[in-house]
Amino acid sequence: MLSTTRWAALLFSVALLAACGGGGGGGGGNGPNPTPDTSGTDFNTLPKGSFALQLNRSGSGTLPGDQAIYVQLINIMPDKITYAVIDSSHHVVNGPLGNASLGVIKNAQPNMVIPSFKLSELLNKNLILPGDGKYYGTRIYFSVGKPLTMTVTNNNTGYIQPNIDDPADPNYATPYDWLEIAYDGIPQPANPALATVAFGMNITQVDAFSIPLSYTLMGVKGTSASRGITLGSNSSSGATTRDDVMRLYSKNVSLPFQDLKQVVNGQIVRLIAPFHSSAFKPGGAYANYFDGYVDQVWNYIAQNPFTVYDQINNVGNQYTVSADSNNNLLIYRNNFGPFLMQKPSTYEIFSNSGHLQPGGMEVNAFGAMLSGALNRHVATASTASWYQPSAFYQQEPSNDWAKFWHQVSVGGLAYGFGFDDSANQSSVAILPADENPLSLKVNVGW
């Protein structure tokens, strides 16, 4: 979520490992590509696991501000922050996507502002990232019109990320979005054929939407995956610009989800997820949006105890669910328990917090599943429906915010709420542990 500080302990790789068991565009930014020097580095001499990051502009909208797209790549290591810069004295030849700029991973210093570079500074819009760079808790931020102000903490173990809930934040008026990556291409000591952390990544609208992003990931053995929101003809969204996507949003969501815009100087900077809106917080106009449905679900479970598994086709961990006389859910995981769960509030359903995550791996894992069923309005249907996307969002109340991002994303896969990975509906893509990345093509839309 978007809030204050990202710390070293909050590694995206943990979530990816737990989950394991686009279209092209025109030029990006302004100005010509830089003229490379003659000291080219052959791609084949770089550390094993190095890969090409290609950044393309997509969409036909006019960029605001200085009409440039800025890029900031930040890694959260266990004991420090690192970031990527362009090595302006070298370029790479024979790369997977042609000649490219050379990327270097540098150690951050306490209290420094994370440096940025413009998309237009990249040779052929390509950046070669080193295979020994160690991409833990990594985010690649894209901002339009100006770089983001993100300051490293004084102990160099975290950084202050943008806060969309604070109008005084220096980044509040800047459109931005990001990708998340986890990757450590260094071979495992016990099994040199496997990477330490398999390459995995995702796009998210869990907190907000500001820039349409999409990607195509290619592994060295031919594995590929595409995710995100594409623009143009035959695109996932059917839209040609970022503003078109926002208009489509307004047309396709119900009244409670209409007013989720953050506007600065008459311009929509972003759409925000329901739990960031005062309308869905306690005391807000829609603070009770899910409450009646939750009552219905709890009453149903009291009369209809059930068993559900955490994987499709009755595979994986088994959860047996009933209710006690105090209207708490009684949950047994693989016959171990019981664990208690109270009714969640509307805010807790949208934010996937509170009573849906009461503490302890066993009950929290069920809380993630139940959160998916509540957001998608399938909690009182057969448990098979918990894993059938065709059954999702067919009745109100449901999470129209998440529903829309699935509608406009490649393959219907999106991260519209925190546990959208339940039933494998998220935008996460993970390469096999024995297959390093070859290239990552990212389209930055407007």
C-alpha positions as CSV (number, residue, x, y, z in Angstrom):
1,M,0.0,0.0,0.0
2,L,1.1,3.6,-0.4
3,S,2.2,4.9,2.9
4,T,5.2,6.7,4.4
5,T,8.2,4.3,4.5
6,R,9.1,1.1,2.7
7,W,11.4,-1.0,4.9
8,A,13.9,-3.8,4.1
9,A,11.7,-6.3,5.8
10,L,8.8,-5.7,3.4
11,L,10.3,-7.7,0.5
12,F,8.0,-8.3,-2.5
13,S,10.0,-11.5,-3.1
14,V,8.4,-13.1,0.0
15,A,5.0,-12.7,-1.5
16,L,6.1,-14.0,-4.9
17,L,7.8,-17.1,-3.5
18,A,4.6,-17.8,-1.5
19,A,2.6,-17.5,-4.7
20,C,4.9,-19.9,-6.7
21,G,4.5,-23.4,-5.5
22,G,1.4,-5.7,-24.4
23,G,1.2,-4.3,-27.0
24,G,4.0,-2.1,-28.6
25,G,4.0,1.7,-28.7
26,G,5.7,4.7,-30.1
27,G,8.7,6.7,-28.8
28,G,8.9,7.8,-25.2
29,G,9.8,11.2,-23.8
30,N,11.3,14.0,-25.8
31,G,14.6,14.5,-27.6
32,P,16.7,12.2,-29.7
33,N,18.4,9.1,-28.4
34,P,22.0,9.8,-27.2
35,T,24.9,9.0,-29.4
36,P,26.8,6.1,-28.0
37,D,30.6,6.1,-27.6
38,T,32.8,3.5,-29.1
39,S,33.5,1.6,-25.8
40,G,30.7,-0.9,-26.2
41,T,30.4,-3.8,-23.8
42,D,29.4,-7.2,-25.3
43,F,26.2,-8.5,-23.7
44,N,27.7,-12.0,-23.5
45,T,30.5,-10.8,-21.2
46,L,28.0,-9.5,-18.5
47,P,27.1,-11.5,-15.4
48,K,24.8,-14.5,-16.1
49,G,21.2,-13.5,-15.7
50,S,21.6,-10.0,-17.1
51,F,18.5,-8.9,-19.1
52,A,17.2,-6.2,-21.3
53,L,14.6,-3.7,-19.9
54,Q,12.9,-2.0,-22.9
55,L,10.7,1.0,-22.1
56,N,8.3,2.2,-24.7
57,R,5.7,5.0,-24.8
58,S,2.2,3.8,-25.8
59,G,-1.0,5.7,-26.3
60,S,-1.8,8.8,-28.2
61,G,-2.3,11.3,-25.4
62,T,-0.2,14.4,-24.8
63,L,2.1,14.2,-21.8
64,P,1.8,17.0,-19.2
65,G,4.6,19.0,-17.6
66,D,7.9,18.8,-19.5
67,Q,6.4,16.0,-21.6
68,A,9.1,13.6,-20.3
69,I,8.7,10.2,-18.7
70,Y,11.0,9.7,-15.7
71,V,12.2,6.3,-14.3
72,Q,13.4,5.4,-10.9
73,L,14.4,1.8,-10.0
74,I,14.8,1.1,-6.3
75,N,15.8,-2.1,-4.5
76,I,15.3,-2.9,-0.8
77,M,18.2,-5.1,0.3
78,P,18.2,-6.7,3.8
79,D,20.7,-4.0,5.0
80,K,20.6,-1.2,2.5
81,I,18.8,0.6,-0.4
82,T,20.2,0.3,-3.9
83,Y,19.1,2.0,-7.2
84,A,19.8,1.9,-10.9
85,V,21.6,4.5,-13.0
86,I,22.8,4.7,-16.6
87,D,26.5,4.2,-17.2
88,S,26.9,7.1,-19.7
89,S,30.5,6.1,-20.6
90,H,29.5,2.7,-22.0
91,H,26.8,1.0,-23.9
92,V,26.0,-2.7,-24.6
93,V,26.2,-4.3,-27.9
94,N,24.5,-7.6,-29.0
95,G,21.9,-7.3,-26.4
96,P,18.6,-9.4,-26.5
97,L,16.8,-6.4,-28.0
98,G,19.7,-4.8,-29.8
99,N,22.3,-2.2,-28.6
100,A,21.4,-0.6,-25.3
101,S,22.4,1.6,-22.4
102,L,24.3,-0.1,-19.6
103,G,22.6,-0.1,-16.2
104,V,24.6,0.0,-13.0
105,I,23.2,-0.8,-9.5
106,K,24.6,1.6,-6.9
107,N,24.3,1.8,-3.1
108,A,22.2,4.6,-1.8
109,Q,23.4,7.0,0.9
110,P,21.3,7.9,4.0
111,N,18.9,10.8,3.4
112,M,19.6,11.0,-0.3
113,V,16.8,11.6,-2.9
114,I,16.6,8.6,-5.2
115,P,18.0,9.7,-8.6
116,S,16.0,9.4,-11.8
117,F,16.6,9.2,-15.5
118,K,14.5,10.0,-18.5
119,L,13.1,7.3,-20.8
120,S,14.5,9.4,-23.7
121,E,18.1,9.0,-22.3
122,L,18.1,5.3,-23.1
123,L,19.9,4.1,-26.2
124,N,17.1,2.4,-28.4
125,K,15.0,2.8,-25.2
126,N,16.8,-0.3,-23.8
127,L,18.6,-0.6,-20.5
128,I,20.7,-3.7,-19.7
129,L,20.3,-4.6,-16.0
130,P,23.1,-6.8,-14.5
131,G,22.3,-10.4,-13.4
132,D,24.2,-9.9,-10.2
133,G,22.2,-6.8,-9.2
134,K,20.0,-8.5,-6.6
135,Y,16.5,-7.1,-7.1
136,Y,14.8,-7.5,-3.8
137,G,11.6,-5.5,-2.9
138,T,12.2,-3.8,-6.2
139,R,10.0,-1.1,-7.7
140,I,10.3,0.6,-11.0
141,Y,8.5,3.9,-10.8
142,F,7.3,5.8,-13.8
143,S,6.3,9.5,-13.4
144,V,5.2,12.0,-16.0
145,G,6.3,15.6,-16.1
146,K,8.8,15.4,-13.2
147,P,10.7,12.8,-11.2
148,L,9.4,11.6,-7.8
149,T,10.9,12.9,-4.6
150,M,11.7,9.8,-2.6
151,T,14.2,10.1,0.2
152,V,16.3,7.3,1.8
153,T,15.9,6.9,5.5
154,N,18.8,8.0,7.8
155,N,19.7,4.3,8.5
156,N,19.6,3.4,4.8
157,T,17.2,0.5,5.2
158,G,14.1,2.1,3.7
159,Y,12.8,5.1,1.7
160,I,9.9,7.5,2.0
161,Q,7.5,6.6,-0.8
162,P,4.8,8.9,-2.2
163,N,1.7,9.3,0.0
164,I,-1.5,9.7,-2.0
165,D,-3.4,10.4,1.2
166,D,-1.5,13.6,1.9
167,P,-2.1,16.6,-0.3
168,A,1.1,18.2,1.1
169,D,3.2,15.3,-0.2
170,P,5.7,16.6,-2.8
171,N,4.5,13.9,-5.3
172,Y,0.7,14.4,-4.8
173,A,0.2,16.3,-8.0
174,T,2.5,14.1,-10.1
175,P,1.0,11.2,-12.1
176,Y,3.0,8.0,-11.4
177,D,2.7,4.3,-11.3
178,W,5.1,1.4,-10.8
179,L,6.0,-2.3,-11.4
180,E,7.2,-4.6,-8.7
181,I,10.0,-7.1,-9.2
182,A,11.8,-9.8,-7.3
183,Y,14.9,-11.5,-8.8
184,D,18.3,-12.8,-7.7
185,G,20.0,-14.5,-10.6
186,I,23.0,-15.7,-8.5
187,P,22.8,-19.5,-8.6
188,Q,21.8,-21.3,-5.4
189,P,24.9,-22.9,-3.7
190,A,23.1,-26.2,-3.3
191,N,21.8,-26.2,-6.9
192,P,23.7,-24.1,-9.4
193,A,21.0,-24.7,-12.0
194,L,18.5,-22.6,-10.1
195,A,18.4,-18.9,-9.4
196,T,18.4,-17.8,-5.8
197,V,15.1,-16.0,-6.4
198,A,13.2,-16.8,-9.6
199,F,12.3,-13.7,-11.6
200,G,8.8,-12.5,-10.7
201,M,6.9,-9.3,-11.1
202,N,3.5,-7.6,-11.2
203,I,1.5,-4.5,-11.9
204,T,-0.9,-3.3,-9.3
205,Q,-4.0,-1.1,-8.9
206,V,-4.4,-2.1,-5.2
207,D,-3.9,1.5,-4.2
208,A,-4.5,3.6,-7.3
209,F,-4.4,4.0,-11.0
210,S,-2.5,6.9,-12.7
211,I,-0.6,5.5,-15.8
212,P,-1.6,2.5,-17.9
213,L,1.3,0.1,-17.7
214,S,1.8,-3.2,-19.5
215,Y,4.7,-5.6,-19.9
216,T,5.9,-8.7,-21.8
217,L,8.4,-10.9,-19.9
218,M,10.5,-13.3,-21.9
219,G,12.8,-16.0,-20.4
220,V,16.0,-17.4,-21.9
221,K,14.2,-20.7,-22.5
222,G,11.2,-19.2,-24.3
223,T,8.8,-18.8,-21.4
224,S,6.7,-15.6,-21.9
225,A,4.0,-13.7,-20.1
226,S,2.1,-10.5,-20.8
227,R,0.2,-8.5,-18.2
228,G,-1.3,-5.0,-17.7
229,I,-3.4,-2.5,-19.5
230,T,-2.7,-2.0,-23.2
231,L,-3.8,0.9,-25.3
232,G,-4.6,1.2,-29.0
233,S,-6.4,-1.0,-31.6
234,N,-6.9,-4.6,-30.5
235,S,-5.8,-3.6,-27.0
236,S,-6.9,-5.1,-23.7
237,S,-8.7,-1.8,-22.7
238,G,-10.1,-0.8,-26.1
239,A,-8.9,2.7,-25.2
240,T,-6.3,4.8,-27.1
241,T,-5.3,7.1,-24.3
242,R,-5.0,7.2,-20.5
243,D,-7.9,9.7,-20.4
244,D,-10.0,7.2,-22.3
245,V,-9.3,4.6,-19.7
246,M,-10.6,7.0,-17.0
247,R,-13.7,7.7,-19.0
248,L,-14.3,4.0,-19.4
249,Y,-14.0,3.6,-15.7
250,S,-16.7,6.2,-15.0
251,K,-19.0,4.5,-17.5
252,N,-18.6,1.0,-16.0
253,V,-18.7,1.3,-12.3
254,S,-21.7,1.9,-10.0
255,L,-22.5,5.1,-8.2
256,P,-20.5,4.4,-5.0
257,F,-17.3,4.0,-7.0
258,Q,-17.7,7.1,-9.2
259,D,-16.1,9.7,-7.0
260,L,-12.6,8.2,-6.6
261,K,-10.7,10.9,-8.5
262,Q,-7.9,13.0,-7.2
263,V,-7.9,16.3,-9.0
264,V,-5.2,18.9,-8.9
265,N,-5.6,22.2,-10.8
266,G,-8.5,20.8,-12.8
267,Q,-6.6,17.7,-13.9
268,I,-7.2,14.1,-12.8
269,V,-3.9,13.0,-11.4
270,R,-5.1,9.5,-10.4
271,L,-8.0,7.3,-9.4
272,I,-7.8,5.9,-5.9
273,A,-8.8,2.6,-4.5
274,P,-12.0,2.6,-2.3
275,F,-10.1,2.2,1.0
276,H,-8.2,5.4,0.3
277,S,-11.5,7.3,-0.1
278,S,-13.2,9.0,2.8
279,A,-16.5,7.7,1.3
280,F,-15.7,4.1,2.3
281,K,-14.1,4.9,5.6
282,P,-16.0,4.9,8.9
283,G,-18.4,7.8,8.8
284,G,-18.4,8.0,5.1
285,A,-21.3,7.9,2.7
286,Y,-20.6,4.3,1.8
287,A,-19.0,3.1,5.0
288,N,-21.6,0.3,5.3
289,Y,-21.4,-0.8,1.6
290,F,-20.6,-4.4,2.4
291,D,-22.2,-4.7,5.8
292,G,-25.6,-6.2,4.8
293,Y,-23.8,-8.7,2.6
294,V,-21.5,-9.7,5.5
295,D,-24.5,-10.3,7.7
296,Q,-26.0,-12.5,5.0
297,V,-22.7,-14.4,4.6
298,W,-22.4,-15.0,8.4
299,N,-26.0,-16.2,8.7
300,Y,-25.5,-18.5,5.8
301,I,-22.4,-20.1,7.3
302,A,-24.2,-20.5,10.6
303,Q,-26.8,-22.6,8.8
304,N,-24.5,-24.2,6.2
305,P,-21.0,-25.2,7.6
306,F,-18.7,-26.0,4.7
307,T,-15.2,-27.2,3.7
308,V,-13.1,-25.3,1.2
309,Y,-9.5,-25.9,-0.1
310,D,-6.9,-23.2,-0.9
311,Q,-6.4,-24.6,-4.4
312,I,-8.9,-25.5,-7.2
313,N,-10.3,-29.0,-7.5
314,N,-10.1,-29.7,-3.7
315,V,-6.3,-29.6,-3.6
316,G,-4.1,-28.1,-0.9
317,N,-4.9,-27.0,2.6
318,Q,-8.4,-27.9,3.9
319,Y,-10.5,-25.3,5.8
320,T,-13.6,-26.4,7.7
321,V,-15.8,-23.4,8.5
322,S,-18.8,-23.0,10.8
323,A,-20.1,-20.4,13.3
324,D,-20.4,-20.3,17.1
325,S,-23.2,-18.9,19.3
326,N,-21.4,-15.6,19.5
327,N,-21.5,-15.2,15.7
328,N,-17.8,-15.8,15.2
329,L,-16.6,-18.0,12.5
330,L,-14.8,-21.2,13.7
331,I,-12.1,-22.2,11.3
332,Y,-10.1,-25.4,11.3
333,R,-7.1,-25.8,9.0
334,N,-6.2,-29.4,8.2
335,N,-8.2,-30.3,11.3
336,F,-6.1,-28.0,13.5
337,G,-7.9,-25.2,15.4
338,P,-10.3,-23.7,15.9
339,F,-9.4,-20.2,14.9
340,L,-11.9,-17.4,15.4
341,M,-12.9,-14.7,12.9
342,Q,-15.3,-11.8,13.6
343,K,-17.3,-9.9,11.0
344,P,-15.2,-7.6,8.9
345,S,-16.3,-4.0,8.2
346,T,-16.6,-2.6,4.8
347,Y,-13.3,-0.8,5.2
348,E,-11.6,-4.0,6.2
349,I,-12.9,-5.8,3.2
350,F,-11.6,-3.2,0.8
351,S,-8.3,-2.9,2.6
352,N,-7.9,-6.6,3.5
353,S,-7.1,-5.9,7.1
354,G,-8.5,-6.0,10.6
355,H,-10.8,-9.0,11.3
356,L,-9.9,-10.6,7.9
357,Q,-6.3,-10.8,9.2
358,P,-6.7,-11.6,12.9
359,G,-3.2,-13.0,13.3
360,G,-1.4,-16.3,12.6
361,M,-0.6,-17.9,9.3
362,E,-3.4,-20.4,9.4
363,V,-6.4,-18.1,9.9
364,N,-4.8,-15.2,7.9
365,A,-4.6,-17.5,4.9
366,F,-8.3,-18.3,5.1
367,G,-9.0,-14.6,5.6
368,A,-7.3,-13.9,2.2
369,M,-9.6,-16.5,0.6
370,L,-12.7,-15.1,2.2
371,S,-11.7,-11.6,1.3
372,G,-11.6,-12.7,-2.3
373,A,-15.0,-14.3,-2.0
374,L,-16.5,-11.2,-0.4
375,N,-15.0,-8.7,-2.8
376,R,-16.3,-10.8,-5.7
377,H,-19.7,-11.6,-4.2
378,V,-19.4,-15.4,-4.2
379,A,-19.1,-16.1,-0.5
380,T,-22.5,-17.8,-0.3
381,A,-22.2,-19.6,-3.6
382,S,-20.7,-23.1,-3.9
383,T,-17.1,-23.1,-2.9
384,A,-16.3,-24.1,-6.5
385,S,-17.4,-20.6,-7.4
386,W,-14.6,-19.1,-5.3
387,Y,-12.3,-20.3,-8.2
388,Q,-14.5,-19.5,-11.2
389,P,-13.8,-16.0,-12.6
390,S,-17.1,-16.2,-14.7
391,A,-19.0,-16.1,-11.4
392,F,-17.2,-13.1,-10.0
393,Y,-18.8,-9.6,-9.6
394,Q,-22.1,-10.8,-11.0
395,Q,-24.1,-9.2,-8.1
396,E,-24.0,-6.2,-5.9
397,P,-22.5,-5.4,-3.5
398,S,-19.1,-6.3,-5.0
399,N,-15.8,-4.5,-5.6
400,D,-16.5,-2.5,-8.8
401,W,-13.0,-1.0,-8.6
402,A,-11.3,-4.4,-8.9
403,K,-13.9,-5.6,-11.5
404,F,-13.0,-2.8,-13.9
405,W,-9.3,-3.4,-13.8
406,H,-9.9,-7.0,-14.7
407,Q,-12.1,-6.0,-17.5
408,V,-9.4,-3.8,-19.1
409,S,-6.3,-5.9,-18.4
410,V,-4.6,-8.5,-20.5
411,G,-6.1,-11.9,-20.0
412,G,-8.5,-10.4,-17.4
413,L,-5.6,-10.6,-14.8
414,A,-5.2,-7.7,-12.5
415,Y,-4.3,-6.7,-8.9
416,G,-7.5,-4.8,-7.9
417,F,-7.4,-5.5,-4.2
418,G,-4.8,-6.9,-1.8
419,F,-5.8,-10.6,-2.1
420,D,-6.6,-10.6,-5.8
421,D,-4.1,-13.4,-6.1
422,S,-6.6,-15.7,-4.7
423,A,-8.0,-18.0,-7.5
424,N,-4.9,-16.9,-9.5
425,Q,-6.5,-13.7,-10.8
426,S,-3.6,-11.3,-10.1
427,S,-1.2,-9.8,-12.6
428,V,1.8,-11.6,-11.1
429,A,4.1,-13.5,-13.6
430,I,6.9,-15.7,-12.4
431,L,9.6,-17.5,-14.5
432,P,10.7,-21.1,-13.6
433,A,13.5,-21.2,-11.1
434,D,15.8,-22.7,-13.8
435,E,15.1,-19.9,-16.3
436,N,16.6,-16.5,-16.1
437,P,14.9,-13.5,-17.8
438,L,16.0,-12.5,-21.3
439,S,14.0,-9.3,-21.7
440,L,11.3,-7.3,-20.1
441,K,9.4,-4.9,-22.4
442,V,7.3,-2.3,-20.6
443,N,4.8,0.0,-22.3
444,V,4.2,3.3,-20.5
445,G,0.8,4.6,-21.7
446,W,-0.7,8.1,-21.9
